[in-house]
Amino acid sequence: MTGDRLDGRFARLWTASTMSALGSGMATVAAPLYVASRTDDPLTVSAGAAVAWLPWLLFSLPGGVLVDRIDRRRLMVVIDWVRVAVLAVLAAAMVLDRAGVALLYAVLFVVNTGEVVFRTAAQAVVPAVVPRSRLERANGWLGGGTQVMQNMVAGPLGGFLFVVAAAIPFAVNAGTYALSAVLVGLLAGTYRGAPEVGARRSVRAEVAEGFRWLLSQRLLRTMTLLIGLLNVTLTAALAVLVLLATERLGLGSVGYGALFTCLAVGGLLGSAVGDRLVATITATWTVRIGLLIEAGLHLALAASRSAAVVGVALFAFGVHGALWNMVANSLRQRLTPPALMGRVGSTTLFIAAGGNCVGALLGGVVADRFGITAPYWVGFVVAVAVIAVTWRVFNRATVAAAYADPAATRDTAAVG
């Protein structure tokens, strides 16, 4: 790296990430469409959600160990080429009309398993290609590219291409992973966490080491537990949002889709201006205001019958979500020793995914038993409690220390 700017290495990493997001988004849209074209069994259709989430629970933690053991760039390249191969097999089988639902789900399981490890490795690579003072901007660009491609472009494009031919979205996805493999392969340098010293320990011992280090860091520990808890209430809220939109807000399918557009546009705006906003109001107030917005979203969903109010709340939450990810990723990259980067990142992903899984189940149960607005009132109460408990954790002195010289932190790579 030269100077204090984002150079060609980050440009290659960003392009690889953005194109992968486009392909993944199209496959995410096309997969349930293909299943629905083959069967109308609700259990078979809903199994796709399990296939999507299961790898995050099974492979996040061991994946972090792998990321810390070997060169991260090479690992990302291998993962991409494996995903190219399995998607090419799926697309070919579809063209030959030999692709069943079982093959589709098997391929998606492999692809999502790769995504778990690839994302952990990519987050660990960022501090090696980006100046420390530009981590927020880099994470904002990465988040913004994913937001545009995966949540705004991929949906309509994937649906259109599926109508032309079912195999096309999956073939395009294979092409985006191939491009990603080439671009990541062009990154100069080596990206190993730390030289291997002595005998290699068990996966369990290395996972435990990363977990203990994370628990020892009050700021990162709090943010990680928060994202797990708040993902429970957020996913529970989104799981029944379609019912709230149709039964309470009086929206049709287009209006329901527009709510997610508000969320995506807010996320895009937050990604675009986030680094400047964080610099202006500080990371402390970025997090604190974000927690207030979290509570406000649940209150709006619980109490309002206005689609406009809900749309504005989702837009604000989109901005908050982008800023939260930017600050959380940047703080983790600043504080975590290179040798632990994969394991600390994968532990965070594991806890976040666990919250999503619990929330997806909880939302329907609570709404069925207590009414459609009940998940939102629960979310509001939890958010208020979180604000009360954690407000002082995110004080200026604590957060400022995370932005100080990391040498002392990085010299302590192992936790006893």
N, C-alpha and C positions, 0 to 999 in steps of 0.2 A: 504494500500500500504506500502511496505517496501522498504527503500532505494530509489534508483533513476532508477528503471528498470520497464519494462513491465512484469506484473505478470500473474498469472493464470486467473484472472478476465478479463484482456484484451484478453487473448488467447481465452476464451470462446466467448467474444463479436466479435472478429475477425472471428472465425470459423462460428458463426451464420451469420454474415454479408456476408461472402464469399459464403457459401452454398446457402443462399437466392438469391444472385446475379446469381449463376448458374441456379437455378430453374426459376427465373424471366426471364433470358436471353433466356432459351429454350422456355418458353411460348410466349415471344415476337416474336420469329421466327415462332413458330407453329401457332399462332393466324391468321396472314394474309394468311398463307398457307391453313388453314382450311376454311377461308372465300372464298378464291379463288377457292377452290374445290366445293363450294356450289353455287357460283354465279359469273358472269362476269360483274356485274353492277359496274362501276367505283365509283359511289356515295356510294354504300354499302361498297365497299372495303376501300375507303378513310375515311369512318366514323370511322374506327378503330383509326386513328390519333386523332380525336376529343375525343374519349373515353379515350385515353391515357393522353391527356393534360388537359381535363376539370377538373378532380379532383384537379389538382394543383392550378387552379385558384379559385375553389369553396371552398376548404377546407384547404389551407395552413394557412391562418390567424386564423380561429377558431381552427384549429388543434394545433397551437402554444399555445393558451390559455389552451387547454386541457392538453397539455404536462406540463405546469407550475402549473396546479391545482392538479394533482394527481401523484402518484408514477409512475415514468417513466418506471421502469422495468416491473411492473405489466401491464401497458398499452401496452408495446411491446408484452408481452406474449399473452394478449387477442387478439390483432390484428392478430398475427400469427395464433392462433387457428381459428379465424373467416375465415382467408384466406384458411386454410387447409380445412375447411368445404365446402366452396363454390367451391373450385377447385375439391374436391372429388365428389361433385354433378355433376359438368361439365364432369369430366372424366367418371363417371358412365353413364351419359346420352349419351356420345359419344359411349361407348361400346354397349349400347342398341339401337344406331342409332336414338336417340330422341333429339339430341342437334342441335338446329337451330342457325342461326347467332345471333338472338336476345338474346338467353341465353348466348352465348359466350360473347357478348358485355356487358351484365348485370354483368356477373362474373368479367370481366376485369375491369369494373367500380368500383366494390367493392374492388378488389385486389389493384388497383391503388390508391383508396382513402386511403386504409390502408397503402400503401407505403408512401404517403404524411406525415401522422402522425408518422409512424414508423421511417422514416428517421430523422424527427425533433427530436424525442425522443432519437434516437441513438446518434445524435450529441451532445445532451444535457448531455447524460450519460458519454461520453468520458472523460471529465475533472474530473469526480468522480472516475474513475478507472485507470487513467494514471497520473504519476507525471507531474507537470507543465513543467519541462525541457525536457520531452519526447513527447510533444504533436505533434511536427512535424513528429517524427518517427511513432507514432501511426496513425496519419492521412495518412501518406505515405503507411503504411501497409494496412490500410483499403481501400485506393484508389487502391493500386496495386492488392489486392485480387479481388476487383470488376472488375478491368480492365481485368485480366486474365480470370476469370470465365465468365463474362457477354459478353465481346467483343471478346474473342479469343476461348474459349472452347464451350460456349453455342450455338453459331451459327451452326457450323457443327454437333455437337452432337444432338441439337434439330431437325435439318433437317433430320438427319439419323433416329432418333427415330420416327419422324412423318411418315416417309415412312414405318416403321415397323407397326405402328398402331397410328392413329391420337390422341388417348387418352393418350398415354404414356408420352409425354412431360408435359402434365398438371398434370398427376398423380405424376410424379417425382417432379414437382414444389410443389405440396402439401406436399410431403415427405420432401423437403428441408425446407419448412416453419415449419413443425412439429419439425424437428431437431433444427431449430432456436429457437422455443418456449421453448424447453427443456433446451438448453444451456443458453439462457437469464434467464430462471427461476432459474438456478443454481447460478446466480450472488448473492453474499452475500451482505447484507446491504439494506438500503432503499435509494431511489433516488428521493425524492420529492424536488422540487425547493426551497421552503421555507415554514415554518409553516404558516397555514392560520391564519390571524389576522383580527378580526372584520367581518362585513357582506361582503359576496361575491358580487363583482360588476358585471355589465353586461359584456357580451363578447365584445361588442363594446368598452366599457371603457378600458378593459384590452388590447385589440388589440391596441388601441390608445396609451396606456402607453408604450408598447414596441416600437411602431413606433416613438414616441417622443424621447425615450431614444436613439434609433438608429440615429435619426437626430441630436442629440446633440453631437455625437461622430464623429469628422471630418474624421478620418481615416477609420472607419468602414462604415460611410455614403458614402464616396467616392468609396470604393471598391464595395459596394452594387450597387450603381448607375452605376458604370462601368460595372459590370457583366451583368446588365440588358441591357445596351446599346450595349455592345459588343456581347451579345447573339443575338441581332437583326441582326447584320451584319454577324455573323458567321453562324447562322441558315439559313439566306438568301443565303449565299454562298453554304452551303452543300445541300440546297434544289434543286439546279440546277447543282450540281457537276456531276451528271450522264450525263447531256447534254454536259458539258464542256469536260468530259473525252472521250465521243464518237465522238463528232463533231470537237473538236479542238485538242485534244491530240491523237486521233486515237486509243483509247483503246477499247477492247471488255469487256465482262462481267467479265472475270478473272482479267484483268488489272484494271478495276474499283474497284473490290473487294480488289485488292492489295493496292490501295491507302488508304483504311481504315485500312489495316494491318499495313501500315507505321505509321498511326496515333496511333494505339493501341500499337505498339512496343515502340514508343516514350513515350507514357503514362506509360507503364510498367517500362521503364528505369528511368523516372522521379520519379516514386513512390519508386523505389528501392534505389536510391542514393540521393533522394531529401533532406532528413534531413541533410546529410553531406554537400551537396552543399549549402543549405541555411546557414548553420553555417559558411561555408568558405567565401561566397561572401556577406553575410548578406541578411536579408529579403528585405531591401531597394532596393538592386540591383537585387534581384530575381524578384521583381515586375517590376522594370524599364526595365530590359532586356526582360522580358516577353511581355511588351507592344510593344517593338521594333519588337519582333518575330511576334506578332499579325499583325502589319503593313506589315512585310515582307511576311507573308503568303498571304495576300490579293494581294500584288503586284505581287508575283509569279504566282498566279492563274489568274490575269488579263493580265499579259504581256508575260508569257512564253508559248511556245508550246512544251516544253520538259516534258515528263512524269517523267523523272528522277529528274528534278528540282522540280516539283510539289511534288513528293514523298518525297524528302528531306525536303521540306518546311512543309509538313504535319507531318513528323517525328519530326521536331523541335517544331512544334506546340503541338504535343502530350506531349513532355517533358515539355513545358511551361504550358500546361493545368494542368498536375499533380502537378507541383510546385505551380502554382497559387492557386489551391484548398487547397493544404497543408498549405500555408501561410495564406490564407483567413480564413480557418476553425480554425487554431490555434490562430490567432489574435482575432477572435470573441470569442473563448472559453476562452482566457486570459482576455479579457476586459469586458465581459458581466457578470453582477451579476447573481448568480444561479437562483434567482427568476424570471429572465427575459429571461433565456437561450432559452426556447421554443419559446417565441414570437419573439425574435430577429432573431432566426434561421429561423422561418417560414416566417417572412417578407422578409428575403433574398431569400428564395426559391420562394416566390410569385413573386418577382420582376424578378428573373431569368427566371421563367416559362413564365411570361408575355413577356419577350424579345424573348423567343423561339417561342411563338405563333405568335407574330407580324412578326418575321423574316421568318417563314415558309410561311406566306401569301405574304410578300413583295418580296421575292426572285423571285418567278415566275412572278409577275407583272412587276418588273423592267426589268428582262431579256426579257420578251415578248415585252415590249415597246421600250427598248433602246439597246437590243443586249445581247448575252450570257455573255459577260465579264463585263457588266455594274454593276451587284451586287458587283463584286470584286473591281472595281474602287471606288464605293461608300464606301465599307468597308475600303479600303486603306485611303481614305480621312478622314473618321471618326476616324480611328486609329491614324492618324497623329495629328488630332485636339485634341484627348484625351491625347496624349503624351504631347502636348504643354500646356494643361490646368492643368494636374494633376502631372506633373513631380516633382514640388516642394512639393506637399502634402506628397509624400513618402520620405521625407528626413530622415537622420539618427537619428536625435534627436527625431522626432515624433515616429518613429518605435521603437527606443530603449526604449522610455517611456512605450510602450505597453508590453515590456518584463520585466519591473521592477516589484517590489512588488505590487500585485493587491489589497492589503488590502483596500486602500482608495476607489478604484472603487467598490469593492464588498460590502462595508458598505452602499453604496447608492443604494439600490435595487429599490426604487420607484422614479418616476419622477412626479412632481406635475402637 
